[in-house]
Amino acid sequence: MAQVAAVYTVQPHIRTAESIMKLSEDDNVIPFRPPIRNKRVWASVEREAELVIEEAFQETLQRDPEQKRQWVILVDGLPHQIKLIKKVMKRLNVNATIVMDFIHVLEYLWKAAWCFFDKGDEAVEQWIAEKSVNILNGQCSQVAKGLRISATKRKITNRENIDNVCRIPAKKQREIAIR
């Protein structure tokens, strides 16, 4: 598997959960997104993932040696990758926020949705939007608890996808800010 790294500078781009999910059909305004500056991207299938991760931190330390800026690390949620990132952060004495890519959370949520809805049910999109907004607003544990209770009340026996999505937010929320 390739380990990809990117380092760049960008001003904060703060959005609401509702704006990310575009809940309103009337919302045709595209918010201003600050431009990315000094971007460098590289990847390797040959070098160890930890080495590529360390290279990204070294690049960032060259740019901000006193760590005056807010550092954010975007991950896809792979536990081994997060473990390596934390190991390198500790070794280099780096303070950063790890953020899980929300698209990966959505993938699990959609799989869970089909345990509750029949194929073609249009209500599934509203359900996904509501659960997504709650997760984006930091209510991961509440969403997981609600899904488990609902699955139990409906006596859903094939609930592997429900349990998978419930494990992710509960497990990751302690270590990752899902935004």
C-alpha positions as CSV (number, residue, x, y, z in Angstrom):
1,M,0.0,0.0,0.0
2,A,1.2,3.5,-0.8
3,Q,1.9,6.0,2.0
4,V,1.0,9.5,0.8
5,A,2.1,12.7,2.5
6,A,1.2,16.3,1.8
7,V,2.3,19.4,3.6
8,Y,0.8,22.8,2.9
9,T,-0.3,26.0,4.6
10,V,-3.9,27.2,4.6
11,Q,-5.9,29.6,6.6
12,P,-8.6,28.0,8.7
13,H,-11.8,27.2,6.8
14,I,-14.5,26.8,9.5
15,R,-17.8,25.3,8.3
16,T,-20.9,24.1,10.1
17,A,-22.1,20.5,10.0
18,E,-25.2,21.6,8.1
19,S,-23.1,23.4,5.4
20,I,-20.9,20.3,4.9
21,M,-24.0,18.1,4.4
22,K,-25.8,20.8,2.3
23,L,-29.2,20.0,3.9
24,S,-31.0,22.8,2.2
25,E,-31.9,22.7,-1.5
26,D,-31.9,26.5,-1.4
27,D,-28.3,26.7,-0.3
28,N,-26.6,27.4,-3.7
29,V,-24.0,29.7,-2.1
30,I,-20.5,28.3,-2.4
31,P,-18.4,29.5,0.6
32,F,-15.1,31.1,0.1
33,R,-12.3,28.6,0.6
34,P,-8.9,30.1,1.4
35,P,-6.1,29.2,-1.1
36,I,-3.6,26.5,-0.3
37,R,0.0,27.7,-0.3
38,N,3.4,26.0,-0.6
39,K,1.9,22.5,-1.2
40,R,4.2,19.5,-1.5
41,V,2.8,16.0,-2.1
42,W,4.8,12.7,-2.3
43,A,4.2,9.0,-1.9
44,S,6.0,5.8,-1.7
45,V,5.2,2.1,-2.1
46,E,8.8,1.1,-1.4
47,R,9.7,3.0,1.8
48,E,8.1,2.1,5.2
49,A,5.0,4.2,6.1
50,E,6.7,5.4,9.2
51,L,9.5,6.9,7.2
52,V,7.2,8.8,4.9
53,I,5.2,10.0,7.9
54,E,8.4,11.2,9.5
55,E,9.5,13.0,6.3
56,A,6.2,14.9,6.4
57,F,6.8,16.0,10.0
58,Q,10.4,17.0,9.2
59,E,9.2,19.1,6.2
60,T,6.6,20.8,8.5
61,L,9.2,21.3,11.2
62,Q,11.5,23.1,8.7
63,R,8.6,25.4,7.8
64,D,7.4,26.0,11.4
65,P,10.3,25.0,13.7
66,E,8.7,26.6,16.8
67,Q,5.3,25.1,16.1
68,K,3.5,28.5,16.2
69,R,0.9,27.4,13.7
70,Q,-1.9,25.0,14.3
71,W,-1.0,21.6,12.8
72,V,-3.7,19.3,11.5
73,I,-3.2,15.8,10.2
74,L,-5.8,14.3,8.0
75,V,-6.1,10.5,8.1
76,D,-8.4,7.9,6.6
77,G,-8.8,6.2,10.0
78,L,-6.5,3.2,9.4
79,P,-5.5,2.2,13.0
80,H,-1.9,1.3,12.1
81,Q,-1.4,4.7,10.3
82,I,-2.7,6.6,13.3
83,K,-0.4,4.6,15.6
84,L,2.6,5.4,13.5
85,I,1.6,9.1,13.3
86,K,1.3,9.3,17.1
87,K,4.7,7.5,17.5
88,V,6.4,10.0,15.2
89,M,4.7,12.9,16.9
90,K,5.9,11.7,20.3
91,R,9.5,11.1,19.1
92,L,9.7,14.6,17.5
93,N,7.8,16.3,20.3
94,V,5.1,17.6,17.9
95,N,1.7,18.8,18.9
96,A,-1.0,18.4,16.3
97,T,-4.7,17.6,15.8
98,I,-5.5,14.4,14.0
99,V,-8.7,14.6,12.0
100,M,-10.4,11.6,10.4
101,D,-11.6,12.1,6.8
102,F,-15.4,12.2,7.1
103,I,-15.9,10.4,3.8
104,H,-14.7,7.2,5.4
105,V,-17.2,7.6,8.3
106,L,-19.9,8.2,5.7
107,E,-19.1,4.9,3.9
108,Y,-19.7,3.0,7.1
109,L,-22.9,4.9,7.9
110,W,-24.3,4.1,4.4
111,K,-23.6,0.4,5.0
112,A,-25.4,0.6,8.3
113,A,-28.3,2.5,6.8
114,W,-29.2,-0.5,4.5
115,C,-29.8,-2.6,7.6
116,F,-32.7,-0.3,8.5
117,F,-34.0,0.6,5.1
118,D,-35.1,-1.3,2.0
119,K,-33.3,-0.6,-1.3
120,G,-34.8,2.4,-3.0
121,D,-36.3,3.9,0.1
122,E,-36.0,7.7,-0.3
123,A,-36.1,8.2,3.5
124,V,-32.5,6.9,3.7
125,E,-31.0,10.1,2.5
126,Q,-32.6,12.2,5.2
127,W,-31.6,9.6,7.8
128,I,-28.0,9.7,6.6
129,A,-28.0,13.5,6.6
130,E,-29.3,13.7,10.2
131,K,-26.9,11.1,11.5
132,S,-24.0,12.8,9.7
133,V,-24.8,16.2,11.1
134,N,-24.9,14.7,14.6
135,I,-21.5,13.0,14.1
136,L,-20.0,16.2,12.7
137,N,-21.3,18.1,15.7
138,G,-19.4,15.7,18.0
139,Q,-22.3,13.4,19.0
140,C,-20.6,10.2,17.8
141,S,-21.4,8.2,21.0
142,Q,-25.0,9.3,20.9
143,V,-25.4,8.3,17.3
144,A,-23.8,4.9,18.0
145,K,-26.0,4.3,21.0
146,G,-29.1,5.2,19.0
147,L,-28.2,2.8,16.2
148,R,-27.6,0.0,18.6
149,I,-30.8,0.5,20.4
150,S,-32.8,0.8,17.2
151,A,-31.2,-2.4,15.8
152,T,-32.1,-4.2,19.0
153,K,-35.7,-2.9,19.1
154,R,-36.2,-3.9,15.5
155,K,-34.6,-7.3,16.2
156,I,-32.1,-6.9,13.3
157,T,-30.0,-10.0,13.3
158,N,-27.6,-9.2,10.4
159,R,-26.2,-6.1,12.1
160,E,-22.5,-6.4,11.3
161,N,-22.5,-3.1,9.4
162,I,-24.3,-1.4,12.3
163,D,-21.8,-2.6,14.8
164,N,-18.9,-1.6,12.5
165,V,-20.1,2.0,12.3
166,C,-20.8,2.1,16.0
167,R,-17.3,0.9,16.8
168,I,-15.6,3.5,14.6
169,P,-16.9,6.7,16.2
170,A,-16.8,5.4,19.7
171,K,-13.3,4.1,19.3
172,K,-11.9,7.0,17.3
173,Q,-13.6,9.8,19.1
174,R,-11.2,9.4,22.0
175,E,-8.2,9.9,19.7
176,I,-9.5,11.7,16.7
177,A,-11.6,14.8,16.1
178,I,-14.1,13.8,13.4
179,R,-14.8,16.9,11.4
